[in-house]
């Protein structure tokens, strides 16, 4: 919210600079982002009258001027300008002056003649903008002499830029900040006049009917102006609007903008001719209905957007922007002033949906006071009469569906002091609260605070304490140590397991990556996702940063491939990356939020193969204490290589996929080497984890190791072999370790040799050869019977 310092002074007496005021307001809780002063770079430049002009004795193009700058002695200045004459008043940069272009002015000699400064042009003062300058700036003849040029040209008017929080919509106005200023400085502020004279005999009820059909409109008020004269608004109004960042248009439109900035209540003015049916209807738009707003953009609407209609035709988007056809024109003779209050959340959602955030919508979305409508309408009529813009019609149309009432809070003054750690007298507290229009009475040690309707944020006693604290001065509150019985913090179980996974992957040689959750729809094609895949059903972002960030991802594979591709394009010979991120699965019920699923994604290339990736996945499984893990061959996933990919299962629960990325997918990302990737459901891994650690004593009895090498069909998975060995090994089987797989000349076509080291041990006694042989033979028979294995 940009508040011109000069405009603020219209309502409250201020005897300090804009910068000092900004500092004080920040300490009282009104955060100042910046104090902008146009003339900060202009120093020691005053107004002067040219009393005499003489030719320079040694230069044809120079003249010597004697200037009166409000002192007894004249100032002599040598110049090459030729557009001035004796009696003209000009800006004079005296010895020691500074100009916006960085120039420092010092007295010196020009062709032997002393010059004690410089006369200035608009360009040299930094105010020429796009105007072509020819010579010195000539000021009006009534300009007083010796005055600071910043005061004369209005360059001393600072702009204070405030950051207004969403709970203080009353501060989105000059009057609101005047109230804060008066409370901060310990003075009073003045409200603008809202009185006006009604001269017209015609009633608005004879020319207009209003029908509010939706409770999203809390209040709707309308008044009429006759005999309207469209002309530029006066200079004082234009100056204040421009300082606040609003372009002046004409007197009627400027009045509505002025009232909005002054009181914080948006208004709109309709050309009466464009309300052809003589009726205004407030209701929602129809789906796919079209409407062209004042910015000449045709917008597609839906049934959530509240509209102002002339019968069936839309003439404005409620609380956002008016229509192109109903704007005030040069020949407008009758005007309808509209002042209303709309439900804030709806305005915020719809302005974002339409990508149309205006000064009006930014106020309504913060839930401004419905009772402000009356004051704003009266002020607009007051200004219309004052400026001679038109005659106010008889009567007012006022439909109020929600009336906000004042609230009373009883707060103990001793509690406030205890809460703040202060010793403020209750009378002082009353004074602070009264200065904010929070009318307060004292009953014993209690304060009875009446919160006016524009302060809807005053709900509980802590809110009252905050108001006392900020006007008393946060810098005056002593520092105290927090009082508490215990301070206990820590990470929850998910955060702890996240740390375990991150540390495990870091120790496995991978680096953590972070990517955006919103991606391009093209990523589904890049990873060869089938058109019928459910993963293509994704959430679309209503206001995306661009096409590349327009949907929420349903898989993390594309994000990881982009990271691998980026590393490969920068000539990194290898990459080892992992990411803990989310995917977003649309809910079958459109009224419910999407399902957010936590995933862990691994991506590697360069000197690695599938077994390296599988080893890292097994590290994750081990650290989470998960059992009953199986890997099942996967050949249907188009993103992965059909012969080098597996699905991971825990029991019968599908967890994710791991394997080599399909070469076509690698080509889509510009990677000319094999990439290996795993995408696992982290939520399921955590749910199936077992973090309890059971320790066993070192074995007292020796183990027996037997090696076996079997000849088996090449299509048989190693995992199937190990399942048979473990199942038949019984209680004395301690471990099974694969140490060789061989295919060669000695091995028949379609076969492979697989060798295992099998360790047997009994924790209660020493095993005999007979006991071991019995189990070992059982394993061999099962391998032969179930898998067709032959002992080599």
C-alpha positions in Angstrom: 0.0 0.0 0.0 1.6 3.2 -1.2 0.6 6.2 0.9 1.7 9.7 -0.2 3.1 11.6 2.7 1.4 14.8 1.6 -2.0 13.0 1.4 -1.5 11.6 4.9 -1.0 15.1 6.2 -4.4 16.1 5.0 -5.9 14.1 7.9 -3.3 14.3 10.7 -0.8 16.9 11.8 2.8 15.6 11.2 5.9 17.5 12.3 8.6 15.0 11.4 10.1 13.9 8.1 8.7 11.0 6.1 11.7 8.8 7.0 11.3 9.5 10.7 7.6 8.8 10.4 8.3 5.5 8.7 10.7 4.4 11.5 8.1 5.3 14.2 5.3 3.5 12.3 7.4 0.4 12.0 8.0 0.3 15.7 4.3 0.6 16.3 3.5 -2.4 14.2 2.9 -0.9 10.7 5.7 -2.4 8.7 7.2 0.1 6.2 8.8 -1.5 3.2 10.3 1.7 1.7 10.2 5.5 1.9 10.5 6.9 -1.6 11.4 10.6 -2.0 11.7 12.0 -5.5 13.9 15.0 -4.6 16.4 13.2 -2.3 19.3 13.9 -4.8 18.6 17.6 -5.1 20.4 19.6 -2.4 20.9 23.4 -2.1 18.8 24.4 -5.2 16.6 27.4 -4.7 14.4 29.8 -6.7 16.0 32.9 -8.0 15.0 36.0 -10.1 17.2 37.2 -12.9 17.7 40.9 -12.2 20.3 41.7 -14.9 21.8 40.0 -18.0 25.0 41.2 -19.5 27.2 39.8 -22.3 30.4 38.0 -21.4 33.3 40.2 -22.3 35.4 37.3 -23.7 32.8 34.8 -25.0 30.1 35.5 -27.6 27.9 32.6 -26.5 28.1 33.2 -22.7 26.2 35.8 -20.6 26.6 37.0 -17.0 23.5 37.0 -14.9 22.8 38.7 -11.5 20.2 36.7 -9.5 18.1 37.5 -6.5 17.8 34.4 -4.3 16.1 36.1 -1.4 19.2 37.5 0.2 20.7 40.9 0.3 23.5 40.2 -2.1 22.9 39.2 -5.7 24.4 35.9 -7.0 26.5 36.1 -10.1 26.2 33.1 -12.5 27.7 32.7 -16.0 25.6 30.6 -18.4 25.3 29.6 -22.1 21.5 29.4 -22.0 19.5 31.8 -24.1 15.8 31.1 -23.4 15.6 33.4 -20.4 15.1 37.1 -19.9 15.4 39.7 -17.1 12.6 39.2 -14.6 12.3 35.4 -15.1 12.4 33.1 -12.1 14.5 30.0 -12.4 15.9 27.2 -10.3 19.4 28.1 -9.0 22.0 25.5 -7.9 24.2 27.4 -5.4 27.8 26.6 -4.4 27.8 23.1 -2.8 24.6 22.0 -4.5 24.0 18.4 -5.7 21.9 17.3 -8.7 20.2 13.9 -9.5 22.8 13.2 -12.2 25.5 13.1 -9.6 26.8 16.6 -10.5 28.3 18.7 -7.7 28.1 22.5 -8.1 31.1 24.6 -7.0 31.9 28.3 -7.7 34.6 28.9 -10.3 35.5 31.0 -13.3 34.3 30.8 -16.9 36.6 32.7 -19.3 37.8 34.8 -16.3 34.4 35.7 -14.9 33.4 34.4 -11.5 30.3 32.1 -11.5 28.8 31.2 -8.1 26.5 28.4 -9.2 24.3 27.2 -12.1 20.8 27.8 -13.4 19.0 24.5 -14.0 16.8 22.9 -16.6 14.1 20.2 -16.1 16.6 17.6 -17.3 19.2 18.7 -14.8 16.7 18.5 -12.0 15.7 15.0 -13.1 12.0 15.8 -13.8 12.1 16.1 -17.6 11.0 12.5 -18.1 10.2 12.2 -21.9 9.8 15.9 -22.5 12.3 17.4 -24.9 14.1 20.2 -23.1 15.3 23.5 -24.6 17.1 25.7 -22.1 16.4 26.6 -18.5 13.3 25.8 -16.6 11.2 29.0 -16.3 9.0 29.1 -13.1 5.7 31.0 -12.7 6.1 34.7 -11.9 4.3 34.4 -8.5 6.9 31.9 -7.3 8.5 33.1 -4.0 12.3 33.7 -4.1 14.9 31.8 -2.1 12.6 28.8 -1.6 13.8 25.2 -1.8 13.0 24.0 -5.3 11.8 20.6 -3.9 9.0 22.4 -2.0 8.1 24.6 -5.0 7.9 21.6 -7.4 6.4 19.2 -4.9 9.5 17.0 -5.1 9.6 16.8 -1.3 6.4 14.6 -1.3 7.6 11.2 -0.1 5.7 8.0 -0.7 5.6 5.5 2.2 5.2 1.9 1.0 3.5 -0.3 3.7 3.3 -4.0 3.9 -0.3 -4.6 5.1 -1.1 -7.9 6.6 -4.3 -9.8 5.7 -5.9 -9.2 9.1 -5.8 -5.4 8.8 -7.8 -4.5 5.7 -8.6 -1.2 7.5 -5.0 -0.1 6.8 -5.5 -0.5 3.1 -6.5 3.2 3.0 -5.0 6.6 3.7 -7.5 7.2 6.5 -6.6 3.9 8.1 -2.9 4.8 8.0 -3.8 8.3 9.3 -5.4 6.6 12.3 -2.2 4.6 12.9 -0.1 7.7 12.5 -2.1 9.7 15.0 -2.0 6.8 17.6 1.8 6.5 17.0 2.5 10.2 17.3 0.0 10.8 20.2 -2.1 13.2 18.3 -5.6 13.1 16.6 -6.7 12.5 13.0 -9.6 14.1 11.1 -12.1 12.1 9.0 -12.9 13.5 5.5 -16.3 15.3 5.1 -19.2 13.1 3.9 -22.0 15.7 3.9 -23.5 16.8 0.6 -26.6 18.6 -0.7 -29.2 16.8 -2.8 -30.5 19.3 -5.4 -32.1 16.9 -7.9 -35.8 16.2 -7.4 -35.6 12.8 -9.2 -35.4 9.6 -7.2 -33.1 6.7 -8.1 -36.0 4.4 -7.3 -37.7 5.6 -10.4 -34.9 4.7 -12.8 -33.2 1.6 -11.2 -34.1 -1.7 -9.4 -31.5 -3.9 -7.7 -32.0 -7.6 -7.1 -29.3 -9.5 -5.0 -29.7 -13.2 -5.7 -26.6 -14.6 -4.0 -25.3 -14.2 -0.4 -21.8 -13.8 -1.7 -22.9 -10.2 -1.9 -23.2 -9.0 1.7 -24.3 -5.5 0.9 -25.2 -3.5 -2.2 -25.8 0.2 -2.3 -26.5 2.4 -5.3 -27.0 6.2 -5.9 -27.6 8.2 -9.0 -26.0 11.4 -10.4 -27.8 13.6 -12.9 -26.5 16.4 -15.1 -23.1 14.9 -15.1 -20.1 16.9 -16.5 -17.2 14.7 -17.6 -14.0 16.6 -17.3 -10.5 16.3 -15.8 -10.5 16.1 -12.0 -8.7 19.0 -10.2 -4.9 19.0 -9.9 -4.9 18.2 -6.2 -6.9 15.0 -6.8 -4.8 14.0 -9.8 -1.6 14.6 -7.8 -2.7 12.4 -5.0 -3.9 9.6 -7.3 -0.6 9.6 -9.3 1.5 9.6 -6.1 -0.4 6.5 -5.0 0.2 4.9 -8.4 -3.2 5.3 -9.9 -3.6 7.0 -13.4 -6.2 9.9 -13.4 -8.9 9.3 -16.1 -11.8 11.8 -15.5 -13.6 13.3 -12.6 -16.2 10.5 -12.1 -13.7 7.6 -12.3 -11.2 9.6 -10.3 -13.7 10.1 -7.5 -14.3 6.3 -7.2 -10.5 5.6 -7.2 -9.9 8.4 -4.7 -12.6 7.1 -2.3 -11.1 3.6 -2.6 -7.6 4.8 -1.7 -8.9 7.2 0.9 -11.3 4.9 2.8 -10.4 1.4 1.6 -13.8 0.7 0.1 -13.8 -0.1 -3.7 -16.5 1.6 -5.8 -17.7 1.5 -9.4 -19.4 4.0 -11.6 -21.8 2.9 -14.4 -23.0 4.9 -17.4 -26.7 4.8 -16.9 -27.3 4.3 -20.6 -25.6 0.9 -20.5 -28.1 -0.3 -17.9 -30.7 -0.7 -20.6 -33.2 -2.7 -18.6 -33.1 -0.3 -15.7 -32.3 -3.3 -13.5 -29.2 -4.5 -11.8 -29.0 -8.2 -10.8 -26.2 -9.6 -8.6 -25.8 -13.3 -9.4 -23.3 -15.9 -10.5 -22.1 -16.3 -14.1 -23.0 -19.3 -16.2 -20.4 -21.9 -17.1 -18.4 -20.9 -20.3 -20.1 -17.4 -20.3 -17.9 -14.8 -22.0 -17.3 -11.2 -20.7 -14.9 -8.4 -21.9 -13.4 -6.5 -19.0 -12.2 -2.9 -18.9 -8.7 -4.0 -20.0 -10.2 -5.2 -23.3 -9.6 -8.9 -22.6 -12.4 -11.4 -23.2 -12.6 -13.8 -20.2 -14.2 -17.2 -19.9 -16.3 -17.4 -16.7 -17.8 -20.2 -14.7 -20.6 -20.5 -12.1 -18.3 -19.7 -9.2 -17.8 -16.1 -10.4 -20.2 -13.4 -9.0 -21.3 -10.9 -11.5 -23.2 -7.6 -11.8 -25.7 -7.9 -14.6 -28.1 -5.7 -16.5 -30.9 -8.2 -16.6 -29.1 -11.1 -18.4 -26.0 -9.2 -19.7 -22.9 -9.0 -17.5 -21.7 -5.4 -16.9 -19.0 -6.1 -14.2 -17.2 -8.8 -12.4 -18.2 -8.3 -8.7 -15.3 -7.0 -6.7 -12.8 -7.4 -9.5 -13.3 -5.2 -12.6 -16.0 -3.5 -14.6 -17.0 -4.1 -18.2 -15.7 -2.4 -21.3 -19.1 -1.3 -22.5 -20.4 0.2 -19.2 -17.4 2.5 -18.6 -17.8 6.3 -18.2 -17.6 8.1 -21.5 -17.1 11.7 -22.5 -20.8 12.3 -23.2 -22.1 10.5 -20.1 -24.9 12.5 -18.5 -26.3 10.1 -15.9 -24.1 7.9 -13.6 -25.0 5.1 -11.2 -22.5 4.9 -8.2 -22.2 1.3 -7.0 -20.7 0.5 -3.6 -20.9 -3.0 -2.3 -19.3 -5.7 -0.1 -18.5 -9.2 -1.3 -17.4 -12.4 0.3 -13.6 -12.2 0.5 -12.6 -15.8 -0.1 -14.7 -16.0 -3.3 -13.1 -12.8 -4.7 -9.6 -14.1 -3.9 -10.2 -17.5 -5.6 -11.8 -15.9 -8.7 -9.3 -13.2 -9.2 -6.5 -15.8 -9.2 -8.6 -18.0 -11.5 -8.9 -15.2 -14.0 -5.3 -14.0 -13.4 -6.9 -10.6 -12.7 -5.8 -9.1 -9.4 -6.8 -5.5 -9.0 -6.8 -2.8 -6.4 -10.4 -3.7 -5.8 -10.0 -7.4 -5.4 -6.9 -7.1 -3.2 -9.2 -5.2 -0.7 -12.3 -7.4 -0.9 -10.2 -10.6 -0.5 -9.2 -9.4 3.0 -12.8 -9.2 4.2 -13.4 -5.5 4.6 -16.2 -4.1 6.8 -19.7 -4.1 5.2 -20.5 -1.0 7.2 -17.9 0.9 5.3 -20.2 1.0 2.3 -22.4 3.8 3.6 -19.4 6.1 4.4 -17.8 5.5 1.0 -21.0 6.3 -0.8 -21.5 9.5 1.1 -17.9 10.5 0.5 -18.2 9.9 -3.2 -21.4 12.0 -3.4 -19.6 14.7 -1.3 -16.8 14.9 -3.8 -19.1 14.8 -6.8 -20.9 17.9 -5.4 -17.7 19.6 -4.4 -16.2 19.2 -7.9 -19.4 20.1 -9.7 -19.4 16.7 -11.4 -23.2 16.2 -11.1 -26.3 16.4 -8.9 -27.1 13.7 -6.5 -30.5 12.1 -6.9 -33.0 11.6 -4.1 -33.0 8.3 -2.1 -30.6 5.4 -1.9 -30.9 1.7 -2.8 -29.4 -0.2 0.0 -29.7 -4.1 0.3 -27.9 -5.4 3.3 -27.7 -9.2 3.8 -25.0 -9.1 6.5 -24.6 -6.5 9.2 -21.5 -6.6 11.3 -21.9 -5.6 15.0 -19.5 -4.1 17.4 -17.8 -6.4 19.9 -17.0 -5.9 23.6 -14.0 -7.5 25.3 -13.3 -7.4 29.1 -9.6 -7.6 29.7 -7.8 -7.3 33.1 -5.1 -4.6 33.0 -2.9 -6.5 35.4 -3.0 -9.5 33.1 -1.9 -7.3 30.2 1.1 -6.2 32.2 2.0 -9.7 33.3 1.6 -10.9 29.7 3.8 -8.2 28.3 6.3 -7.9 31.2 5.4 -4.2 31.6 4.2 -1.8 34.3 1.8 0.3 32.2 -0.9 2.3 34.0 -4.5 1.3 33.1 -5.2 4.9 32.3 -2.4 4.8 29.7 -3.7 1.6 28.3 -7.1 3.3 27.8 -5.4 6.2 26.1 -3.6 3.9 23.7 -6.7 1.9 22.8 -8.9 5.0 22.4 -6.3 6.5 20.0 -7.0 3.4 17.8 -10.8 4.0 18.0 -11.1 1.0 20.3 -13.3 2.8 22.8 -12.4 1.8 26.3 -13.9 2.1 29.8 -12.2 1.3 33.1 -14.1 -0.8 35.6 -11.8 -1.5 38.6 -8.8 -3.3 37.1 -10.6 -4.3 34.0 -10.7 -2.6 30.6 -14.0 -2.8 28.7 -13.0 -2.5 25.1 -15.5 -1.8 22.3 -14.1 -3.0 19.0 -15.6 -1.2 16.0 -16.7 -3.2 13.0 -13.6 -2.2 10.9 -11.4 -4.0 13.5 -12.7 -7.5 13.0 -9.3 -8.9 14.1 -9.9 -8.0 17.7 -11.2 -11.4 19.0 -9.4 -12.3 22.3 -7.6 -10.6 25.2 -4.2 -11.3 23.5 -5.3 -9.1 20.6 -6.0 -6.2 23.0 -2.6 -6.7 24.7 -1.0 -6.5 21.3 -2.6 -3.2 20.6 -1.4 -1.8 23.9 2.1 -3.1 23.3 2.6 -1.7 19.8 1.4 1.8 20.7 3.3 1.8 24.0 6.3 0.8 21.8 7.9 -2.6 21.3 11.2 -0.9 21.8 10.1 0.1 25.3 9.1 -3.4 26.4 11.9 -4.9 28.6 13.6 -8.2 27.5 12.5 -11.1 29.7 13.4 -14.8 29.7 10.7 -17.2 28.7 9.0 -18.9 31.5 8.3 -22.6 31.0 8.4 -25.9 32.9 10.1 -27.8 30.2 11.3 -27.4 26.6 11.2 -30.6 24.7 11.6 -31.0 21.0 12.7 -33.6 18.5 11.9 -35.2 15.2 8.8 -37.4 14.7 9.2 -41.0 13.5 8.8 -40.1 9.8 11.5 -37.4 10.0 13.8 -39.9 11.8 13.3 -42.5 9.1 13.9 -39.8 6.4 17.2 -39.2 8.0 18.0 -42.9 8.1 17.2 -43.2 4.4 19.2 -40.1 3.5 22.3 -41.2 5.5 22.1 -44.7 4.0 22.0 -43.3 0.5 24.7 -40.8 1.1 26.9 -43.6 2.5 26.1 -45.7 -0.6 27.8 -43.0 -2.7 24.7 -41.1 -3.9 24.1 -37.3 -3.7 20.7 -35.8 -2.8 18.8 -34.0 -5.5 15.7 -31.8 -5.2 13.3 -31.1 -8.1 10.0 -29.3 -8.7 6.7 -31.1 -8.0 5.1 -29.4 -11.0 6.2 -30.5 -14.5 5.4 -30.3 -18.1 2.7 -32.6 -19.7 5.4 -33.5 -22.3 7.3 -35.5 -19.7 4.8 -38.3 -20.0 5.8 -38.7 -23.7 9.5 -38.4 -22.8 9.4 -41.4 -20.6 7.3 -43.4 -23.1 4.3 -43.6 -20.9 1.4 -45.3 -22.7 -1.6 -43.1 -23.6 -3.9 -45.3 -21.5 -1.7 -45.1 -18.4 -3.4 -43.9 -15.2 -0.3 -41.8 -14.5 -1.3 -39.4 -17.3 -4.4 -38.3 -15.3 -2.8 -35.5 -13.3 -3.7 -32.2 -11.6 -3.5 -29.1 -13.7 -2.3 -25.9 -12.2 -4.7 -23.0 -12.7 -2.1 -20.2 -12.8 1.1 -22.0 -13.9 4.5 -20.3 -14.3 4.5 -21.6 -17.9 3.8 -24.7 -19.9 6.8 -26.5 -18.5 5.4 -26.2 -14.9 1.6 -26.7 -15.6 0.8 -30.1 -14.0 1.6 -31.8 -10.8 3.7 -34.9 -11.3 2.4 -38.4 -10.9 5.8 -40.0 -11.2 9.3 -38.9 -10.2 11.1 -40.8 -13.0 10.9 -37.8 -15.5 12.3 -35.5 -12.8 15.2 -37.8 -12.2 15.9 -38.3 -15.9 16.1 -34.5 -16.3 18.7 -34.4 -13.6 20.7 -37.2 -15.1 20.4 -35.6 -18.6 21.6 -32.2 -17.2 24.6 -33.9 -15.6 25.4 -35.8 -18.8 25.1 -32.6 -21.0 27.7 -31.0 -18.7 30.2 -33.8 -19.5 29.9 -35.5 -16.0 31.2 -39.0 -16.6 29.1 -40.4 -13.8 26.1 -39.4 -11.7 24.8 -40.9 -8.5 21.6 -39.2 -7.4 18.6 -39.7 -5.1 15.5 -37.7 -4.2 12.9 -37.9 -1.5 9.9 -36.2 -3.1 6.1 -36.5 -3.6 3.8 -37.4 -6.4 0.2 -36.2 -6.6 -2.5 -38.6 -7.5 -6.0 -37.0 -8.2 -8.7 -38.2 -5.9 -11.7 -39.9 -7.4 -13.8 -37.5 -5.5 -13.2 -34.0 -7.2 -14.2 -32.3 -3.9 -11.3 -33.9 -2.0 -7.6 -33.1 -2.0 -5.3 -35.2 -4.1 -3.3 -38.1 -2.6 0.2 -37.0 -1.8 2.5 -40.1 -1.9 6.1 -39.9 -0.7 8.6 -41.5 -3.0 12.3 -42.3 -3.0 13.9 -42.2 -6.4 17.4 -43.4 -7.3 19.2 -42.5 -10.6 22.7 -43.6 -11.6 24.9 -43.8 -14.7 28.5 -44.3 -15.6 30.4 -47.5 -14.7 27.4 -49.2 -13.0 24.9 -51.9 -13.8 21.7 -53.3 -12.5 23.3 -55.1 -9.6 24.8 -51.8 -8.3 21.3 -50.3 -8.2 19.8 -53.4 -6.6 22.5 -53.2 -3.9 21.5 -49.7 -3.0 17.8 -50.7 -2.8 18.8 -53.6 -0.6 20.7 -51.2 1.7 17.4 -49.2 2.1 15.5 -52.5 2.9 18.2 -53.6 5.4 18.3 -50.3 7.3 14.4 -50.4 7.7 14.5 -53.9 9.0 12.2 -55.2 6.3 11.8 -59.0 5.6 10.0 -61.1 3.0 11.4 -59.1 0.1 11.2 -60.4 -3.5 12.1 -59.1 -6.9 9.9 -60.1 -9.9 10.9 -59.7 -13.5 9.1 -56.9 -15.2 9.0 -56.7 -19.0 5.8 -54.6 -19.7 6.9 -51.2 -18.4 7.7 -49.1 -21.5 9.9 -46.7 -19.5 12.4 -49.5 -18.6 14.5 -52.0 -20.5 12.3 -55.1 -20.8 15.1 -57.6 -19.9 16.8 -55.7 -17.1 13.9 -54.5 -14.8 12.2 -55.9 -11.7 9.3 -55.0 -9.5 9.9 -54.9 -5.8 7.5 -56.7 -3.5 7.4 -57.0 0.3 5.2 -60.0 0.9 2.3 -59.4 -1.6 2.6 -55.6 -1.4 3.9 -53.8 -4.5 6.6 -51.2 -3.5 8.1 -50.0 -6.8 10.3 -50.7 -9.8 14.0 -50.8 -10.4 16.1 -51.4 -13.5 17.7 -50.0 -16.6 16.0 -47.2 -18.4 14.9 -47.9 -22.0 17.4 -46.6 -24.5 14.6 -44.6 -26.3 13.9 -42.8 -23.0 17.6 -42.0 -22.6 17.7 -40.6 -26.1 14.7 -38.3 -25.3 16.9 -36.8 -22.5 20.1 -36.7 -24.6 21.9 -39.4 -22.6 24.1 -41.7 -24.7 24.8 -44.2 -21.9 22.9 -46.7 -19.8 20.9 -45.2 -16.9 19.6 -47.2 -14.0 16.7 -46.0 -11.9 14.5 -47.1 -9.0 11.2 -45.5 -7.9 9.9 -46.8 -4.6 6.9 -46.0 -2.5 8.4 -44.5 0.7 5.1 -44.5 2.6 4.7 -48.3 2.1 8.4 -48.9 3.1 7.9 -47.0 6.3 4.6 -48.8 7.1 6.3 -52.2 6.6 9.5 -51.3 8.5 10.7 -52.8 11.7 13.2 -50.6 13.5 13.5 -52.9 16.5 17.0 -54.4 16.7 17.4 -57.8 18.3 21.0 -58.8 19.2 22.3 -62.3 19.4 25.4 -63.5 21.3 28.4 -64.7 19.4 27.9 -68.4 18.4 29.5 -70.9 20.8 29.5 -73.8 18.3 31.3 -74.1 15.0 29.7 -73.7 11.5 29.8 -76.1 8.6 30.2 -74.7 5.1 29.2 -76.7 2.0 29.6 -75.4 -1.6 27.4 -76.5 -4.4 27.4 -75.8 -8.1 24.4 -76.7 -10.1 23.5 -76.7 -13.8 20.2 -75.1 -14.4 18.1 -73.5 -17.2 19.2 -70.0 -18.0 15.6 -68.8 -17.6 15.5 -69.8 -13.9 16.0 -66.8 -11.6 18.6 -66.9 -8.9 16.0 -65.7 -6.4 13.9 -68.9 -7.1 17.0 -71.0 -6.4 17.6 -69.2 -3.1 14.0 -69.6 -2.0 14.2 -73.4 -2.4 17.5 -73.5 -0.4 16.1 -71.4 2.4 12.8 -73.3 2.6 14.5 -76.7 2.8 17.4 -75.7 4.9 15.4 -75.5 8.1 16.6 -74.2 11.4 20.3 -75.1 10.9 20.7 -73.0 7.7 22.6 -69.9 8.7 23.3 -68.2 5.4 23.3 -68.7 1.6 25.8 -66.7 -0.5 25.9 -66.7 -4.3 29.6 -66.6 -5.4 29.6 -67.6 -9.1 27.4 -67.6 -12.2 29.1 -69.1 -15.3 28.2 -69.5 -19.0 30.8 -70.9 -21.4 32.0 -73.6 -23.6 31.7 -76.3 -20.9 28.0 -75.3 -20.3 25.3 -76.5 -22.7 23.4 -73.9 -24.7 20.5 -72.5 -22.7 22.0 -73.5 -19.4 24.1 -71.7 -16.7 26.2 -72.8 -13.7 25.3 -71.3 -10.4 27.4 -71.8 -7.3 26.5 -71.1 -3.7 28.3 -71.2 -0.3 25.8 -72.6 2.2 26.6 -72.2 5.9 25.0 -74.5 8.6 25.1 -74.0 12.3 23.2 -75.1 15.4 23.2 -72.6 18.3 22.8 -75.4 20.9 25.4 -78.0 19.8 28.0 -79.0 17.3 26.6 -80.4 14.1 27.6 -83.8 12.9 28.3 -84.7 9.3 25.3 -86.9 9.3 23.0 -84.0 10.4 24.4 -81.7 7.8 24.4 -84.3 5.0 20.7 -85.0 5.6 19.7 -81.4 5.2 22.1 -80.8 2.3 20.7 -83.8 0.4 17.2 -82.6 0.9 18.1 -79.2 -0.6 19.7 -80.9 -3.7 16.7 -83.2 -4.2 14.3 -80.2 -4.0 16.4 -78.2 -6.5 16.4 -81.2 -8.9 12.6 -81.8 -8.5 11.3 -78.2 -8.5 13.8 -76.5 -10.8 15.4 -79.3 -12.8 18.8 -78.6 -11.5 21.7 -81.0 -11.9 24.7 -81.1 -9.5 28.0 -80.4 -11.3 
